[in-house]
Structure formats: C-alpha cells, structure tokens
Amino acid sequence: MSALKICPTCSTQYPANERFCPRDGTALRTQGSGTDLVGAILAERYHVLKKLGEGGMGQVYLAEHVKMGRRSAVKVMHPAMVNDADAIGRFNREAANASRINHPNVAGIYDFGETRDGLVYLAMEFIEGETLTDLLKASGALPPQRAAEIARQTAEALNVAHDMGIVHRDLKPDNIMITKDHDGNDCVKVVDFGIAKAAGSEAQNVTRTGMVVGTPEYMSPEQLSGDRLDGRSDLYSLGLVAFNMLTGKLPFPSDTTQSSMIARLTERPKPLAFMKDDVSWPPELQTVMDKALERDVSLRYQKAREFGRALVEAARHVATRPSAAEGTRQMEPVQVSPPQVVATPRHSAAPSAGGSRTPMLVGGMAVLVAMAAGAYFMTRPDAGATSGTNAAGPTVAAAGAPVAAAPAPSATAPAERPPPAATSASDSAALSEELKRALTLASSESSARRALTEADRLASRVSLAEDRVMVEMVRAQAYGTLGQDSRSCQALRDGVAVSKGTDYETQLSEMLARCR
C-alpha cells in the first residue's frame, strides 16, 4: 500500500498520487519516508520519481519538473553534510563550473539551491545511457575507430572547458557517459565537475590540505607530483582513457596503484602492441598516443582538440579490428590490490631484498602517500615476533594509495619496541589487515563513509601508538575523499597528537603544515 502524503502547512493527508495541497498549493511530503525522497516534491518543482544511485556526498534521483515536464538527475547532499563548508563548496564548484560550459558533449546544469528543509540539491541533465566504464566491462577493447570518436568528442568537451580556464582534474571512464544520437551513433557527455578548478583561481583551492584530488589510475604525472595544473593534465588523462579503450588495459601494467603511479613518473608507457598484440597497430596511431602521454607537458599536444582529431585520423589506418576471442580485462579505478613488501627487523641495518627501506620520493604528495602506507605496515611491530631474533619479519601487504598521507618512517630507525603482552600474534595480524582494508575503503567516495565507521570501531582496539596514528590517517583520508578539508586537517592534528615519540612525528607535523 502506498504511503500517504501530508501537507506541511495545514497537516492534511492526501493519497500518494497527489503532488500539491488543493487548499494552499504547498508541495506534499511522503509520510515516514525518512531520507528517501521518492514521491516527494523537492524545492517546490522537482517531482522525485526514483533513486538512481548513491555516492559519498549524497544520493542521485531521477526527477521531473512539475511544470516543464523535463526530467533531470538531481543530486541531493547528505543531510549530515549540509553544515560542512568544504562539502558545500564542492557542490557550489560543480554548479558554477559546469553551468558555465555550454556544449553538447558536457552534461548541462539546470539548477542549484537549498530547500526550506535545508536540503542542498543540484539538478542536471539526465542522460539515458551508460558510463564508459560499463561499456568497457561489457565489450572489452573497442574498435579503434569507435574508441577514437569517443575520445574526440570528450576532447571537444574538454577543449571548451579549457578555453574558459576550467580544468576537470578527474577525467576517467566513470565520468564519461555514452548515449546515442538520433542516428544511433555514440554521443559523449562529460560529467562531474565537482573537483574541477578554474585555472589560476586561488578562490577554488580545493586541495588546501596538500592532498592530491582525483583518481590515481588516470592522474597525469604533474598531478601526482602536486604541481600546478592546466588543460594539458586533462589531455594526459584522456590519453590514458583512449589507451584503455583501444587495448582494454592501461599503458603502465602493474599489480598495484602505487607502482603504476611511480611508473608514470619514471618510465615510458608501454606501446599498444605490447598490451594488445592481436592488432596490427599503425605507426601513425602509436605516434599520436606517445605524444599524448609525454611526461613533459611541453611535448604533448597543447590543445585537447588537436589530440582528438589526430587520434581519429590515425585510427583510420588500422587494418584489423581488435579480437575479443581471449576477452579483455578492464582496469578498475580505485579498486586496488595491495602490494607485497618484505618486513625487516627494526634493528637490522641490512636493506630488504627488494631494495632500500627508505621511501622513494620521486613525486609529490600522491607518491609519498603510496609509499608511506607501505612503510607503515613494513615497520609496524609484529606481536608474534620473538625479541632478539635476526630473522626477517613476515610478508605483509601495504594498503592501497590513500588521498590523505600516512607518514614514512625516518631513515634511522630506533630499537624495536615490543608490543603489549596482551596482544597476540593473531590479533595483531588481524588488526593490520583491518587497517589496510579501512585505508582502501577511505580512498573511494562510495565507501569513504564506511571507512569512517571502521575507524571508530578500530580505535577502541588499538594499543600501539603507530596503530593509533593509522586510525587517524584513515579518518584524514576518508574526509579528504569526501571533500571535507577542515575535518581532514583535524584528523591530521589528532594524528600528530598521538604520534609523539614515534618515527612518524616529524613527517606528520610537516604534512599538517600543508593545512591552511
């Protein structure tokens, strides 16, 4: 049975199919709906039809304008976040940035505001299609001509944004929607300018904690290094997306996000033929991809439009279409398998077999983060270790690349501190695994809130100072992922407070200095 609706003005109840109160014209509300807005009238003009999805910042609904009949995708911020200035700022940025861009390949923004009930919403163009991520999962590598045309349309969208001084900063398959035009051809819509930034605008400093924002798999080298960005950073990300469409893989094969990030800063991308050898790739196409994926921004295409058009022209030289006989693996963003690092005793002067224990600071904050998470688990006291032994510790897996950095240990490690006697080896190993899982959850917007819940639960179980530091790092990372910079900074301050006397005190203090 459908829930009754009630008028918030006169408290009269009406059947579920009514939208407005006949007496006073007030939009009716569904009784007992809690946070579910389905059936409700939002902001006096959007009739919410169904829920489309949910992310770290709120829910997305399909709604219809009560007078115009136009359907929209409406983002509604979580009520718990409406008092958070950072979260509101991110919503404002998406509205301000995307609403300025009028282009057929950019999802339009229709409306933005706050209801009388305090709900913050953003109404945008509803796109009946699928994300490029879903398309690649279903189809594997795309025919080169189709991949090139999708990339060209995406490049046109970026080009108009760049001409207005707007850098997307998080271009990835999840943010590229594929729909069909009247002739049944692919039509691209670029979405989610929530972390976009007007180039040169200090007022839109969305990374004032010093953290790099974006999806690690598709970040440019300069974005990983924390350098100043312009449109050529988006062009590099589009190059990675294009490579993925052509081969079904990314050009820096690795088991972990950390090693892939470092490879982007130190190595050349693999050729198309290396990643997919069942296609006769013409040298013209390889040349275009090489130029798009240059580490040096001055050697890349300087305009996204140039890259898109060059790619379409080069794709015409491909003689055969990719075969799906063996299937193609789609590289998932954010879902990261942890790396394997070998733990050596703290008092041992010899490095591990894999190389130096000193973190390799080849890039900016993002690379420091990736290495620091591994360093924590590498040097974490093992409750099962026997005091005084010289044997190497067990092999453990470091966490996935977080957004909020965990500190690296100092080069000269102090003598090993034995764990509390009450902590068993099995309990310590289980806690280590749970901390790693929480760090991975914290790096994705869809699971960051769950990571905060995990941090609260783990906080009551930790006894080592190093573990207490990592609980705060989970919180800092999760808040950073959700765009709540002030809370992220507070978690860093809490981390500094509990890091006194540990190897991490100096590094955490330096990170905290980035909060401004």
Summary of the structure (lengths in Angstrom):
residues: 516
radius of gyration: 25.0
end to end distance: 53.2
largest distance: 82.9
contacts: 1755
relative contact order: 0.09
helix: 39%
strand: 14%
